[in-house]
């Protein structure tokens, strides 16, 4: 899928994929089970293909710095304006960068192509939250995405990865189905992989159920760059 596909979806309000609520796994692993508040100021979370996710707001409100990338200017501006955040738009190394101006809330979003991001742009990043990036990509782009993510990361960076698994004959993505084997095939060469939890979410995802799914499983992994 090309950038124009996602930009058109945002510009025309076709954003049924947008989750207008905090991801519970993020709240648990970076909130309830996460580091103490005094340690969070040392952590910087990268959110790829971020849209206007409320997860970024929660991270910022809970002591983390946020760096993200999103191709749609509509999504980026909506995020700041819908959450009543003061922000500025600057050009940095020919990249459009939007960032909060409140020193108590550090959120930076690059508006552009994820594949144009360079390793230096992720300076200081300690963690990655991938709730809807990998599963937004069809099979023919996944390897390229993982190669890019691998290239961007230093050893020791942690990723909280959320995937969905369903019968692909019942629905065309996005989001796309990934098996546990797919995750290992994509990441095992350069990452340690730990499966944290699995949950049946069909009853919660009514939009996907209405698209024809009869079963839907959500799985959360912890990846560490080796």
C-alpha positions in Angstrom: 0.0 0.0 0.0 1.3 3.4 -1.0 1.3 6.6 1.0 -1.5 8.0 -1.2 -3.8 5.2 0.1 -3.5 6.3 3.7 -3.4 10.0 3.0 -6.7 9.7 1.0 -8.3 7.7 3.8 -7.5 10.4 6.3 -8.4 13.3 4.0 -11.8 11.8 3.3 -12.5 10.7 6.9 -12.4 7.0 6.1 -10.7 6.1 9.3 -12.6 3.2 10.7 -9.3 1.8 11.7 -8.7 4.6 14.2 -9.0 3.6 17.8 -10.3 6.5 19.9 -9.3 5.0 23.2 -6.2 4.1 25.1 -4.7 0.7 24.2 -5.0 -1.4 27.4 -1.7 -3.2 26.8 0.1 0.1 26.7 -1.6 1.2 29.9 -0.7 -2.1 31.6 2.9 -2.6 30.5 3.9 1.1 30.6 1.5 2.1 33.4 0.5 -0.4 36.0 3.5 -2.7 35.4 5.8 -0.1 33.9 8.7 1.9 35.4 8.2 4.4 38.2 7.4 8.0 37.4 11.0 9.0 38.3 12.4 6.6 35.7 10.0 7.5 32.9 11.6 10.9 32.1 14.6 8.9 30.8 12.5 6.9 28.3 11.5 8.0 24.8 8.9 6.0 23.0 8.8 5.7 19.2 5.3 5.3 17.7 5.5 4.4 14.0 2.5 5.1 11.6 0.9 6.8 14.6 -2.2 8.4 13.0 -3.8 10.5 15.8 -3.6 7.8 18.4 -4.6 8.7 22.0 -1.8 6.4 23.1 0.7 9.2 22.4 -1.2 11.6 24.6 -1.3 9.0 27.4 2.4 8.4 27.2 3.1 12.1 27.4 0.8 12.6 30.3 2.4 9.7 32.1 6.0 11.0 32.0 7.3 9.6 28.7 8.7 11.6 25.8 7.2 10.6 22.4 8.6 10.6 18.9 6.3 9.4 16.1 5.9 9.4 12.3 2.7 9.7 10.3 2.3 10.3 6.5 -1.0 12.2 6.8 -0.8 15.9 7.7 -4.6 15.8 8.5 -4.0 13.1 11.1 -1.1 15.0 12.7 -2.9 18.3 12.9 -6.0 16.6 14.2 -4.0 14.9 17.0 -2.7 18.2 18.3 -5.9 20.2 17.9 -8.4 17.6 19.1 -6.3 17.2 22.3 -6.0 21.0 22.7 -2.2 20.8 22.6 -0.1 23.9 21.8 2.3 23.0 19.0 4.6 24.3 16.4 5.5 23.2 12.9 9.1 23.4 11.8 11.2 22.1 9.0 14.2 20.0 10.2 16.6 18.6 7.7 13.9 18.9 5.0 11.5 17.0 7.3 8.1 18.4 8.5 8.2 18.2 12.2 5.3 19.0 14.5 6.1 19.3 18.2 4.4 20.4 21.4 5.5 23.8 22.9 4.7 22.8 26.5 7.9 21.7 28.2 5.9 19.4 30.4 4.5 17.5 27.4 7.1 16.5 24.8 5.6 15.0 21.7 7.3 15.2 18.3 5.7 13.9 15.1 7.4 13.7 11.8 4.9 14.1 9.0 6.2 12.1 6.1 7.2 8.7 4.8 8.3 6.2 7.5 10.8 4.7 5.1 12.5 8.1 4.9 13.3 8.2 8.6 16.9 7.9 9.5 18.6 6.4 12.5 19.7 9.8 13.8 16.1 10.8 13.9 15.5 8.2 16.7 18.3 9.6 18.9 17.4 8.8 22.5 14.6 6.4 21.7 14.5 3.5 24.2 11.2 1.8 23.4 8.8 1.3 20.5 5.1 0.8 20.6 3.8 -0.9 17.5 0.0 -1.4 17.9 -1.1 -0.8 14.4 1.9 -0.5 12.1 3.0 -4.0 11.2 -0.6 -5.2 10.9 -1.5 -2.3 8.7 1.0 -3.6 6.0 0.3 -6.3 3.5 2.7 -9.3 3.3 4.7 -7.9 0.4 5.7 -4.8 2.5 6.3 -6.4 5.9 9.8 -7.6 5.3 10.8 -4.1 4.1 9.2 -2.6 7.2 11.0 -4.9 9.6 14.3 -4.4 7.8 13.8 -0.6 8.2 12.9 -1.0 11.9 15.9 -3.2 12.5 18.2 -0.6 10.8 16.8 2.2 13.0 17.4 0.5 16.3 20.3 0.3 18.6 20.9 -2.9 20.6 18.7 -3.1 23.7 15.7 -1.1 22.4 12.5 -2.7 23.4 9.3 -3.0 21.3 5.8 -3.8 22.5 4.2 -5.4 19.4 0.4 -6.0 19.1 -0.8 -8.3 16.3 -4.1 -9.8 15.2 -4.8 -13.3 13.9 -7.8 -14.3 11.9 -8.8 -16.4 8.9 -7.7 -14.2 5.9 -10.3 -15.9 3.7 -13.0 -14.2 5.7 -11.8 -10.6 5.3 -9.3 -8.5 3.3 -7.0 -6.3 5.4 -6.0 -3.9 6.6 -5.6 -4.8 9.4 -3.8 -7.9 8.2 -3.6 -11.2 10.0 -0.2 -12.4 11.4 0.5 -15.8 12.9 3.1 -16.4 15.6 5.2 -18.0 13.0 5.1 -14.9 10.9 6.4 -12.8 13.8 9.3 -15.2 14.4 10.1 -15.4 10.7 10.3 -11.6 10.5 12.1 -10.8 13.8 14.0 -13.8 15.1 17.3 -13.0 13.3 17.9 -9.7 15.1 15.5 -9.7 18.0 14.7 -11.8 21.1 10.9 -12.5 21.1 8.7 -13.1 24.2 5.0 -13.7 23.9 3.3 -11.8 26.7 -0.4 -12.6 26.3 -3.1 -13.7 23.9 -6.8 -12.7 24.0 -9.9 -13.4 22.0 -11.2 -10.0 21.0 -13.9 -10.7 18.5 -16.7 -9.5 20.8 -14.8 -6.2 21.3 -14.0 -5.5 17.6 -17.5 -5.2 16.3 -16.3 -3.4 13.2 -14.1 -6.3 12.2 -16.8 -8.8 13.1 -19.2 -7.0 10.8 -16.7 -7.4 8.0 -17.2 -11.2 8.3 -14.8 -12.5 10.9 -15.8 -15.5 13.0 -12.7 -15.5 15.2 -10.1 -12.9 16.1 -7.1 -13.2 18.4 -4.9 -10.4 19.7 -1.4 -11.3 20.7 1.2 -9.1 22.4 5.0 -9.6 22.1 8.0 -8.1 23.7 10.9 -7.7 21.2 14.4 -6.6 22.2 16.9 -5.6 19.5 20.1 -7.7 19.9 
